[in-house]
Amino acid sequence: MLTKRELQRRFMAHLDPILLLSISLLMLLSLVLIYSASDGNWVRVLGQFVNILVAFAAMWIVANMPLHYLMRSAVPIYILGMVLLVCVALFGDISHGARRWLNIGIATIQPSELMKIAVPLMMAWYFEKHEATLTLKNYFVAALLLLLPVALIARQPDLGTSVLIGASGFYVLFLAGLSWRIMLGMAVIAAASAPFLWSMLHDYQRHRILMLLDPSQDALGKGYHTIQGMIAVGSGGLLGKGYLNGTQTHLDFLPERTTDFIFAVWSEEFGFLGNLILLGLYIFVIGRGFVITANASTYFTRLMAGSITLTFFTYAFVNMGMVSGILPVVGVPLPLVSYGGTSMLTLLLGFGMLMSVHSHKQLVKT
């Protein structure tokens, strides 16, 4: 019969303690902040606690999964995600003018969240299969694997998720050695096609970008979120107003304060010093991710781990930039802190993959 210490050792065998500690601190901070942002709503806090438990269980399962299982799952997960995205386009539920959800009988799901994991996993698998003979054709095929789901998600429309998935796929291309000249050419093409892309945006998306330039032109409408976020961030000062004492938060000026704008709640209550602490936690997580990436034993694991780490950075950067008024409001949550089960699950699945890369050094060729 196993002793208590042996059970603990086996439970923690594939969990990286450094990464686990840092993300646990962020999730603890999430519960503390949601209590304040929701005006002491324990139901909301309990809901987030359940989200954390479910996501942690999924992370543990993936962390204990041998790497060749992750490789084998890449193609089925990607195909499943694409089928679900097509089903969303054809039969999805419409909410607030967007068709993003799919009712599968027992639950309503958002398939685009699955693609945050499926796309980098699939692209890393593809490059692993062609590592020895990489040509420009391989990069073109990988780009198609990325652009197909991004186009379907942007069509829903869901600009924030399409940006994150596009970034996760671009990171795989970059880490796979895509030429700087090609990337520069892609940037020039993107700049030249800006007028065409602008015409394809929905009215509310164009308004969000225009509000970034001058939110005061519609202070009570399209620019309200940006203005209130900047006021909350700026009013925190050096040390903040104190926990539960944020006026923008508790006088209901701040919108979406438990989800997309929870960074503004933190900034107002804990100030510049609190922001430095929060940034330090994120930098620690990202740094540990890069260490795991650098020590990965195979091409597949390096690409996958690097993309997961850089995508986590993109989550944090976009949300903080959005709340601070330097980026458009695109509906990206603050990673591991904002309320939400789907985003928490997606992020911890990614961290489970990082831990699997760290603990399983040898990849069985399939």
HUPE-V688973 format. One record per residue. RES is the residue in one letter. NEAR is the number of other ideal C-beta (glycine too) atoms within 12 Angstrom. D_LAST is the distance of its C-alpha to the last C-alpha in Angstrom with 1 decimal. Layout:
BEGIN
res=RES near=NEAR d_last=D_LAST
res=RES near=NEAR d_last=D_LAST
END
This chain:
BEGIN
res=M near=5 d_last=35.8
res=L near=10 d_last=34.1
res=T near=9 d_last=36.6
res=K near=10 d_last=36.7
res=R near=10 d_last=35.5
res=E near=12 d_last=32.5
res=L near=12 d_last=31.7
res=Q near=12 d_last=32.1
res=R near=14 d_last=29.9
res=R near=15 d_last=27.0
res=F near=18 d_last=27.6
res=M near=19 d_last=27.5
res=A near=19 d_last=24.8
res=H near=30 d_last=22.2
res=L near=30 d_last=24.9
res=D near=32 d_last=26.0
res=P near=18 d_last=29.8
res=I near=21 d_last=30.8
res=L near=41 d_last=28.9
res=L near=29 d_last=29.9
res=L near=18 d_last=33.5
res=S near=29 d_last=33.8
res=I near=38 d_last=32.3
res=S near=26 d_last=34.4
res=L near=23 d_last=37.5
res=L near=39 d_last=36.8
res=M near=34 d_last=36.3
res=L near=21 d_last=39.6
res=L near=35 d_last=41.3
res=S near=42 d_last=40.1
res=L near=33 d_last=42.0
res=V near=27 d_last=45.1
res=L near=39 d_last=45.2
res=I near=39 d_last=44.7
res=Y near=31 d_last=47.6
res=S near=34 d_last=49.8
res=A near=43 d_last=48.5
res=S near=30 d_last=49.1
res=D near=21 d_last=52.6
res=G near=16 d_last=51.7
res=N near=18 d_last=49.8
res=W near=14 d_last=48.2
res=V near=16 d_last=46.5
res=R near=27 d_last=44.6
res=V near=25 d_last=43.8
res=L near=17 d_last=42.6
res=G near=23 d_last=40.5
res=Q near=37 d_last=38.7
res=F near=24 d_last=38.4
res=V near=20 d_last=36.6
res=N near=33 d_last=34.3
res=I near=33 d_last=33.5
res=L near=20 d_last=32.9
res=V near=22 d_last=30.5
res=A near=34 d_last=28.6
res=F near=30 d_last=28.5
res=A near=20 d_last=27.1
res=A near=28 d_last=24.3
res=M near=36 d_last=23.7
res=W near=27 d_last=23.7
res=I near=22 d_last=21.1
res=V near=37 d_last=18.7
res=A near=36 d_last=19.6
res=N near=24 d_last=18.7
res=M near=24 d_last=15.2
res=P near=23 d_last=12.4
res=L near=41 d_last=10.7
res=H near=21 d_last=7.1
res=Y near=23 d_last=9.4
res=L near=43 d_last=11.0
res=M near=34 d_last=8.2
res=R near=20 d_last=7.7
res=S near=29 d_last=11.5
res=A near=34 d_last=12.3
res=V near=23 d_last=12.8
res=P near=19 d_last=14.7
res=I near=30 d_last=16.7
res=Y near=33 d_last=17.7
res=I near=22 d_last=18.7
res=L near=24 d_last=20.6
res=G near=38 d_last=22.4
res=M near=30 d_last=23.4
res=V near=24 d_last=24.8
res=L near=31 d_last=26.7
res=L near=40 d_last=28.1
res=V near=23 d_last=29.4
res=C near=23 d_last=30.9
res=V near=37 d_last=32.6
res=A near=29 d_last=34.1
res=L near=14 d_last=35.4
res=F near=17 d_last=36.3
res=G near=28 d_last=36.1
res=D near=22 d_last=38.9
res=I near=16 d_last=41.2
res=S near=16 d_last=42.5
res=H near=14 d_last=44.6
res=G near=13 d_last=44.1
res=A near=27 d_last=40.3
res=R near=27 d_last=37.9
res=R near=35 d_last=35.0
res=W near=27 d_last=34.7
res=L near=30 d_last=33.5
res=N near=20 d_last=35.1
res=I near=18 d_last=32.8
res=G near=7 d_last=35.5
res=I near=7 d_last=34.9
res=A near=12 d_last=34.4
res=T near=16 d_last=34.6
res=I near=25 d_last=31.5
res=Q near=34 d_last=31.0
res=P near=40 d_last=27.6
res=S near=45 d_last=28.0
res=E near=36 d_last=27.3
res=L near=33 d_last=23.8
res=M near=43 d_last=23.1
res=K near=47 d_last=23.9
res=I near=44 d_last=20.5
res=A near=42 d_last=18.6
res=V near=50 d_last=19.7
res=P near=53 d_last=18.7
res=L near=47 d_last=15.3
res=M near=42 d_last=14.7
res=M near=46 d_last=16.2
res=A near=47 d_last=14.3
res=W near=38 d_last=10.9
res=Y near=35 d_last=12.7
res=F near=41 d_last=14.1
res=E near=34 d_last=10.9
res=K near=25 d_last=9.7
res=H near=24 d_last=13.3
res=E near=21 d_last=14.2
res=A near=10 d_last=15.5
res=T near=10 d_last=17.7
res=L near=23 d_last=18.9
res=T near=17 d_last=22.1
res=L near=19 d_last=24.5
res=K near=13 d_last=23.0
res=N near=25 d_last=19.8
res=Y near=28 d_last=22.0
res=F near=19 d_last=23.9
res=V near=22 d_last=21.1
res=A near=38 d_last=20.0
res=A near=30 d_last=23.7
res=L near=21 d_last=23.8
res=L near=35 d_last=21.0
res=L near=39 d_last=23.3
res=L near=23 d_last=26.7
res=L near=31 d_last=26.1
res=P near=45 d_last=25.9
res=V near=33 d_last=28.5
res=A near=25 d_last=30.9
res=L near=32 d_last=30.6
res=I near=41 d_last=31.3
res=A near=31 d_last=34.1
res=R near=26 d_last=35.6
res=Q near=36 d_last=36.0
res=P near=32 d_last=37.5
res=D near=39 d_last=35.7
res=L near=35 d_last=36.2
res=G near=36 d_last=35.1
res=T near=41 d_last=31.6
res=S near=35 d_last=31.0
res=V near=32 d_last=32.0
res=L near=45 d_last=29.6
res=I near=47 d_last=26.6
res=G near=37 d_last=27.8
res=A near=32 d_last=28.0
res=S near=42 d_last=24.5
res=G near=45 d_last=23.1
res=F near=33 d_last=25.5
res=Y near=35 d_last=24.5
res=V near=43 d_last=20.8
res=L near=39 d_last=22.5
res=F near=28 d_last=24.8
res=L near=32 d_last=22.4
res=A near=38 d_last=20.2
res=G near=23 d_last=23.4
res=L near=29 d_last=25.3
res=S near=16 d_last=28.7
res=W near=12 d_last=31.7
res=R near=11 d_last=33.7
res=I near=20 d_last=31.4
res=M near=20 d_last=31.6
res=L near=13 d_last=35.4
res=G near=15 d_last=35.6
res=M near=23 d_last=33.8
res=A near=15 d_last=36.3
res=V near=13 d_last=39.2
res=I near=14 d_last=38.1
res=A near=17 d_last=37.7
res=A near=14 d_last=41.2
res=A near=12 d_last=42.7
res=S near=14 d_last=41.3
res=A near=15 d_last=42.6
res=P near=11 d_last=45.6
res=F near=12 d_last=43.4
res=L near=17 d_last=41.0
res=W near=16 d_last=44.1
res=S near=12 d_last=45.5
res=M near=17 d_last=42.3
res=L near=23 d_last=42.6
res=H near=20 d_last=44.3
res=D near=15 d_last=47.7
res=Y near=23 d_last=46.8
res=Q near=30 d_last=44.0
res=R near=20 d_last=46.6
res=H near=25 d_last=49.0
res=R near=30 d_last=46.6
res=I near=26 d_last=46.2
res=L near=23 d_last=50.0
res=M near=31 d_last=50.7
res=L near=29 d_last=48.8
res=L near=19 d_last=51.3
res=D near=16 d_last=54.3
res=P near=28 d_last=53.7
res=S near=18 d_last=57.5
res=Q near=17 d_last=58.1
res=D near=20 d_last=56.9
res=A near=17 d_last=57.2
res=L near=15 d_last=57.5
res=G near=17 d_last=54.9
res=K near=26 d_last=51.8
res=G near=28 d_last=52.4
res=Y near=25 d_last=53.1
res=H near=38 d_last=49.7
res=T near=40 d_last=49.6
res=I near=32 d_last=53.1
res=Q near=36 d_last=52.9
res=G near=44 d_last=49.7
res=M near=34 d_last=51.4
res=I near=30 d_last=54.5
res=A near=42 d_last=52.6
res=V near=37 d_last=50.6
res=G near=23 d_last=53.8
res=S near=29 d_last=56.1
res=G near=36 d_last=54.1
res=G near=20 d_last=55.7
res=L near=15 d_last=54.9
res=L near=20 d_last=54.6
res=G near=33 d_last=54.3
res=K near=27 d_last=56.6
res=G near=18 d_last=55.2
res=Y near=24 d_last=53.0
res=L near=21 d_last=54.1
res=N near=20 d_last=56.7
res=G near=37 d_last=55.0
res=T near=22 d_last=57.6
res=Q near=33 d_last=55.3
res=T near=43 d_last=53.0
res=H near=24 d_last=55.6
res=L near=17 d_last=58.1
res=D near=16 d_last=55.4
res=F near=25 d_last=55.4
res=L near=39 d_last=51.7
res=P near=28 d_last=49.4
res=E near=32 d_last=46.0
res=R near=40 d_last=46.6
res=T near=35 d_last=44.0
res=T near=36 d_last=41.2
res=D near=36 d_last=41.2
res=F near=44 d_last=44.3
res=I near=48 d_last=43.8
res=F near=48 d_last=43.7
res=A near=49 d_last=47.3
res=V near=51 d_last=48.3
res=W near=46 d_last=46.9
res=S near=45 d_last=48.6
res=E near=43 d_last=51.9
res=E near=39 d_last=52.0
res=F near=35 d_last=50.6
res=G near=26 d_last=51.5
res=F near=21 d_last=50.3
res=L near=18 d_last=49.7
res=G near=31 d_last=47.5
res=N near=32 d_last=45.5
res=L near=19 d_last=44.9
res=I near=21 d_last=43.6
res=L near=37 d_last=41.3
res=L near=25 d_last=40.0
res=G near=18 d_last=39.6
res=L near=32 d_last=37.3
res=Y near=33 d_last=35.1
res=I near=21 d_last=35.1
res=F near=25 d_last=34.1
res=V near=40 d_last=31.0
res=I near=33 d_last=30.1
res=G near=21 d_last=30.7
res=R near=31 d_last=28.5
res=G near=40 d_last=25.7
res=F near=25 d_last=26.1
res=V near=21 d_last=26.1
res=I near=34 d_last=22.8
res=T near=33 d_last=21.5
res=A near=18 d_last=23.0
res=N near=20 d_last=21.6
res=A near=34 d_last=17.9
res=S near=21 d_last=15.7
res=T near=29 d_last=13.3
res=Y near=30 d_last=14.0
res=F near=42 d_last=12.2
res=T near=39 d_last=14.2
res=R near=33 d_last=17.3
res=L near=44 d_last=17.5
res=M near=49 d_last=16.9
res=A near=45 d_last=19.4
res=G near=40 d_last=21.8
res=S near=48 d_last=22.0
res=I near=51 d_last=22.6
res=T near=42 d_last=25.3
res=L near=32 d_last=27.1
res=T near=45 d_last=27.1
res=F near=48 d_last=28.7
res=F near=29 d_last=31.3
res=T near=35 d_last=31.9
res=Y near=43 d_last=32.6
res=A near=36 d_last=35.2
res=F near=28 d_last=36.7
res=V near=32 d_last=37.2
res=N near=41 d_last=38.7
res=M near=33 d_last=41.1
res=G near=26 d_last=42.0
res=M near=40 d_last=42.7
res=V near=47 d_last=44.9
res=S near=30 d_last=46.7
res=G near=31 d_last=47.5
res=I near=19 d_last=45.6
res=L near=30 d_last=43.0
res=P near=33 d_last=43.5
res=V near=39 d_last=43.1
res=V near=35 d_last=39.7
res=G near=37 d_last=39.0
res=V near=39 d_last=36.3
res=P near=39 d_last=36.6
res=L near=48 d_last=37.0
res=P near=43 d_last=33.6
res=L near=44 d_last=33.8
res=V near=44 d_last=37.6
res=S near=42 d_last=38.5
res=Y near=37 d_last=38.9
res=G near=34 d_last=36.1
res=G near=27 d_last=33.4
res=T near=30 d_last=30.9
res=S near=39 d_last=30.8
res=M near=40 d_last=30.7
res=L near=31 d_last=27.8
res=T near=42 d_last=25.8
res=L near=45 d_last=26.7
res=L near=41 d_last=25.9
res=L near=39 d_last=22.5
res=G near=47 d_last=21.9
res=F near=45 d_last=23.5
res=G near=39 d_last=21.3
res=M near=53 d_last=18.2
res=L near=49 d_last=20.2
res=M near=39 d_last=21.0
res=S near=42 d_last=17.4
res=V near=45 d_last=16.7
res=H near=33 d_last=19.8
res=S near=30 d_last=19.3
res=H near=32 d_last=15.7
res=K near=17 d_last=15.7
res=Q near=16 d_last=12.5
res=L near=27 d_last=9.0
res=V near=16 d_last=6.4
res=K near=14 d_last=3.8
res=T near=18 d_last=0.0
END
